[in-house]
Amino acid sequence: MRKFLQRLLSNWIIRMSNKYSSRPNRRRIHGALNKLFKTIVKTPGKRGPILDITAADRFIILSDQHKGARDFADDFTLAEENYLKALEHYAINDFHYINLGDSEELWKNLMESVIRHNKKTFEAEKIFINKGMFTKIFGNHDLYWDNDPLAGFNLNRIYGKKIPIYEGAILRMPIGAQLLDIFLTHGHQGDLQSDGNWFSKWFVSTIWAPLQAYLRINPNTPAYDNQLKTAHNIMMYSWVVSQTNKVLITGHTHQAVFASLTHLERIYLKLQQAKRDNNQEAIAALNAELVKQTRAGDKPPRFRKYKPNYFNSGCCCFNDGDITGIEIENGLIRLIKWSCHKTAHSERIVLEEMKLDLLVETDLPKR
């Protein structure tokens, strides 16, 4: 019966999850981002730190693990191996780990259950804490860390110390005569389904989690998927496009975005360039990729002039076990994936890369 219902309902459930999991409101999103950024600048450490960095500093930004109870409602189960291997790599190579929220799935699970079933991952994160290279930001599914009186007690149980939990952070980096502000937050602010919505939390814990556990369905489609940007990501982009010398990095949507474009959008742009260059080999390869990524009748997106200053880390709970994240290193920003598909062990794959200095408007007066 379960397999029959899986086949019958899986595609419908995933479509409904994508359609109704968020209700972004542009005015609320812009207001929340403006308020948080100004608060961090005015009183660093209250809602988030300002970290002055250079090209020599290394950061890995991962979000949306949704660590659960290792039951069939736990979206993190298949991704745990890649996550642990990634943290091992970044700890050895002295990266500062920024956890961008929804690390713990506390809409579906009790804290006690999450602690009991995630000892290995908490120990891996603790390595960064002991090195002073860990920044933890809360999301909507682990808002507990920001507003529960027992949060400090449970942080001490998990990590051996009470660490600060923030709503955001700013990485401030000099590039030439300018300063680039890399603004990080989970991204749920202004989402009417997530930003303080008690009904959404009740529905996920009471209705969705038992259904998901029974049907064993993870709605998070494979890493670096073929979608165009979600409405929520578009609204996040609409905020940063009006800013000067700012980069915005969020999570929340579980959809990786690099320099304001998804993978599918980049394929279309590369195809346009290949046609201008009359590169027949590239045209054939890109058309073949589009056949795999799109359905018959899909139309290419309309590209207007865009600003490449919005990034989304994707998530660490895709249903194929892959995880995605954002690296900052040696003056570069990268979208990376950790996957076990091509080899018997987890490997790091660079999906996109660009220089940070391309994100700075160099003709402005020095701040």
C-alpha positions in Angstrom: 0.0 0.0 0.0 2.8 2.4 0.9 4.6 1.9 -2.4 1.3 2.4 -4.3 0.6 5.7 -2.5 4.2 6.8 -3.1 3.8 6.4 -6.8 0.4 8.0 -6.7 1.1 10.9 -4.5 4.9 11.7 -4.7 4.8 14.1 -7.7 1.7 15.9 -6.4 3.1 16.3 -2.9 6.3 17.7 -4.2 4.4 20.2 -6.5 2.2 21.3 -3.6 5.2 21.6 -1.3 7.0 23.9 -3.8 3.8 25.9 -4.4 2.6 26.4 -0.9 5.7 26.2 1.3 6.3 30.0 1.1 4.3 33.2 0.7 6.9 35.9 0.3 5.8 39.5 0.6 8.1 42.0 -1.1 7.4 44.9 1.3 7.9 42.8 4.4 11.1 41.2 3.0 12.7 44.6 2.1 11.7 46.1 5.4 13.1 43.1 7.4 16.4 43.1 5.5 16.8 46.8 5.9 16.1 46.7 9.6 18.4 43.8 10.2 21.3 45.2 8.2 21.0 48.6 10.0 20.8 46.9 13.4 24.0 44.9 12.8 25.9 48.0 11.6 24.6 50.2 14.5 25.1 47.7 17.3 27.4 44.8 16.1 26.8 41.7 18.2 23.2 42.4 19.1 21.6 40.6 16.2 24.8 39.7 14.4 28.5 40.4 14.1 30.5 42.4 11.6 33.6 40.4 10.7 36.4 42.4 9.0 38.0 40.0 6.6 40.7 39.9 3.9 41.2 37.7 0.8 43.3 35.4 3.1 40.3 34.4 5.2 38.3 31.3 4.3 34.5 30.7 4.8 32.1 27.9 4.1 28.4 28.8 4.3 25.9 25.9 4.6 22.3 26.0 5.5 19.1 24.0 5.9 20.3 20.7 7.3 16.9 20.2 9.1 18.5 17.6 11.4 15.8 15.3 12.7 15.2 12.0 14.5 16.5 9.7 11.8 13.0 8.5 11.0 11.4 8.7 7.5 10.4 12.3 8.2 14.1 13.3 8.6 15.2 15.0 5.4 18.8 15.1 6.6 19.4 11.3 6.8 20.7 10.7 3.3 22.9 13.9 3.3 24.6 13.2 6.6 27.6 11.4 5.0 28.3 14.3 2.6 27.8 16.8 5.4 30.3 15.1 7.8 32.9 14.7 5.0 32.5 18.4 4.0 33.0 19.5 7.6 36.1 17.3 8.0 37.5 19.0 4.8 36.8 22.5 6.0 38.0 22.0 9.5 41.3 20.6 8.2 41.7 23.5 5.8 40.9 26.2 8.5 37.6 27.5 7.1 35.3 29.5 9.2 31.9 27.8 9.2 28.8 29.9 8.9 25.7 27.9 9.6 22.9 29.9 7.9 19.9 28.5 9.7 17.3 25.7 9.8 20.2 23.5 11.1 17.8 21.7 13.5 14.3 20.6 12.4 12.3 21.8 15.5 8.9 22.0 13.8 8.7 18.3 13.4 10.8 17.1 16.4 11.4 17.6 20.1 14.8 19.0 21.0 15.6 15.9 23.0 15.2 13.7 20.0 17.3 15.9 17.7 20.1 15.9 20.3 20.0 12.2 20.8 20.1 11.3 17.0 22.7 13.9 15.8 25.7 13.4 18.1 28.2 12.9 15.2 27.1 16.1 13.4 27.2 18.1 16.6 30.7 16.8 17.4 31.8 17.8 13.8 30.5 21.3 14.3 32.1 21.5 17.7 35.5 21.4 16.1 34.9 24.8 14.5 33.6 26.2 17.8 36.7 25.1 19.6 38.8 26.8 17.0 36.7 30.0 17.3 35.6 29.6 13.7 31.8 29.0 13.9 28.9 31.4 13.4 25.4 30.1 14.0 22.4 31.9 12.5 18.9 30.8 13.2 16.1 30.2 10.7 12.4 29.7 10.9 12.6 25.9 11.7 15.1 26.5 14.5 13.8 29.8 15.8 13.9 28.1 19.1 17.6 29.2 19.5 16.5 32.8 19.5 13.5 32.8 21.7 13.4 29.9 24.1 14.6 30.4 27.7 16.2 26.9 27.6 18.2 27.5 24.5 21.4 28.3 26.3 21.1 25.2 28.5 20.7 23.0 25.4 23.5 24.7 23.5 25.7 23.8 26.5 24.6 20.2 26.3 25.3 20.0 22.6 28.5 22.0 22.3 29.9 22.1 25.8 29.4 25.9 25.9 26.7 28.5 25.3 27.5 30.0 22.0 25.8 33.2 20.6 23.1 32.7 18.1 22.5 35.5 15.5 19.9 36.6 13.0 22.5 37.6 10.5 26.2 38.6 10.0 28.2 40.9 7.8 31.6 40.1 6.3 33.3 43.4 5.5 36.1 43.1 2.9 38.3 45.9 1.4 38.5 45.5 -2.4 40.6 48.3 -4.0 39.4 51.6 -2.6 36.0 50.2 -1.7 34.5 48.1 1.0 32.3 45.1 0.1 29.7 44.1 2.6 28.6 40.4 2.4 25.3 40.3 4.3 24.2 36.8 5.5 20.9 35.8 6.9 18.6 32.7 6.7 16.1 34.5 4.5 12.7 33.6 6.0 12.0 37.2 7.0 9.0 38.4 5.1 7.8 34.9 4.2 4.2 34.8 5.5 4.3 31.0 5.8 7.5 31.0 7.9 8.0 34.3 9.7 6.2 33.7 13.0 3.3 31.7 11.4 2.0 29.4 14.1 -0.3 27.6 11.7 2.5 26.6 9.4 4.4 25.1 12.3 1.4 23.2 13.5 0.6 21.9 10.0 4.2 20.6 9.5 4.4 19.0 13.0 0.9 17.5 13.1 0.0 16.8 9.5 3.0 16.9 7.2 5.6 15.0 9.3 3.4 11.9 9.9 2.4 11.8 6.3 6.0 12.2 5.1 7.2 9.5 7.5 4.6 7.1 6.3 5.1 7.8 2.6 8.9 8.2 3.0 8.9 11.2 0.7 11.6 13.9 0.7 10.3 16.9 -1.3 13.8 18.5 -1.7 14.7 17.6 -5.3 18.3 17.0 -6.3 21.0 19.5 -5.7 21.5 22.2 -8.4 18.2 21.3 -10.0 16.5 22.7 -13.1 14.2 25.2 -11.7 14.0 28.9 -12.5 14.3 31.1 -9.5 11.5 30.9 -7.0 9.4 34.0 -6.2 11.1 34.2 -2.8 14.6 34.3 -4.3 13.5 36.9 -6.9 12.3 39.1 -4.0 15.6 38.7 -2.2 17.4 39.7 -5.4 15.1 42.7 -5.7 16.4 44.0 -2.4 20.1 43.6 -3.1 19.9 45.1 -6.6 19.0 48.4 -5.0 22.0 48.4 -2.7 25.6 49.6 -3.3 28.6 47.3 -2.8 26.5 44.7 -1.0 26.3 40.9 -1.5 23.3 39.1 -0.1 23.6 35.4 0.8 20.6 33.5 2.1 19.2 29.9 2.5 15.6 29.0 3.3 14.4 28.2 -0.3 16.6 25.1 -0.7 17.4 26.3 -4.2 21.0 27.1 -5.0 21.5 30.5 -6.7 24.9 31.8 -7.9 25.5 35.4 -8.9 21.7 35.9 -9.1 21.1 33.0 -11.5 20.1 29.3 -11.2 21.8 26.5 -13.1 19.1 26.4 -15.8 19.3 30.2 -16.3 23.1 29.9 -16.7 22.7 27.2 -19.4 20.5 29.5 -21.4 23.0 32.3 -21.1 25.9 30.1 -22.1 23.9 28.9 -25.1 23.3 32.5 -26.2 27.0 33.2 -26.0 27.9 29.9 -27.9 25.5 31.0 -30.7 27.1 34.4 -30.9 30.6 32.7 -31.1 29.2 30.1 -33.6 30.7 27.4 -31.3 28.9 24.4 -32.7 30.4 21.9 -30.2 29.2 24.0 -27.2 25.8 24.6 -28.8 25.3 20.8 -29.2 26.4 20.1 -25.6 24.2 22.9 -24.1 21.2 21.8 -26.1 21.7 18.3 -24.9 21.8 19.6 -21.3 18.6 21.5 -21.9 16.8 18.4 -23.1 17.7 16.8 -19.7 16.8 19.8 -17.7 13.5 21.0 -19.3 10.2 19.6 -20.5 8.8 19.9 -24.0 7.3 23.3 -24.6 9.3 25.1 -21.8 10.2 28.6 -22.9 13.6 30.2 -22.2 13.6 32.9 -19.5 13.7 36.5 -20.6 17.0 38.0 -19.5 17.3 41.6 -18.6 20.3 43.4 -17.3 21.0 41.9 -13.9 23.3 42.5 -10.9 25.2 39.4 -9.9 25.1 40.1 -6.1 22.5 37.6 -4.9 23.5 34.1 -3.7 21.6 31.2 -2.1 23.5 28.3 -0.5 20.8 25.7 -1.4 20.5 23.1 1.3 22.0 20.1 3.0 19.0 17.8 2.8 18.4 17.1 -0.9 16.7 13.8 -1.6 19.7 12.4 -3.5 22.0 13.0 -0.5 23.9 15.8 -2.1 24.6 19.1 -0.3 25.4 22.5 -1.7 27.0 25.6 -0.1 28.9 28.8 -0.8 32.7 29.1 -0.3 34.7 32.3 0.0 38.4 31.9 -0.4 41.4 33.7 -2.0 39.2 36.6 -3.3 36.8 34.1 -4.9 33.2 33.1 -4.2 32.1 29.6 -5.3 29.0 27.4 -5.4 30.0 23.9 -4.4 28.4 20.6 -4.1 29.4 17.5 -2.1 28.2 14.3 -3.7 28.8 10.5 -3.6 27.2 9.7 -7.0 30.3 9.5 -9.2 32.6 7.8 -6.8 32.3 5.5 -3.8 33.2 8.3 -1.5 32.0 11.9 -0.9 33.7 14.4 -3.2 33.7 18.2 -3.5 32.6 19.6 -6.9 33.0 23.3 -7.9 29.8 24.3 -9.8 30.4 28.0 -10.2 33.2 30.5 -9.4 33.8 34.2 -9.8 36.1 36.9 -8.4 34.6 39.0 -5.5 36.0 42.2 -7.0 33.5 41.8 -9.9 30.8 42.5 -7.3 32.2 45.9 -6.4 31.1 49.2 -8.1 34.6 50.6 -8.5 33.6 54.1 -9.8 32.2 55.1 -6.4 34.0 57.4 -3.9 35.9 55.6 -1.1 33.8 55.1 2.0 
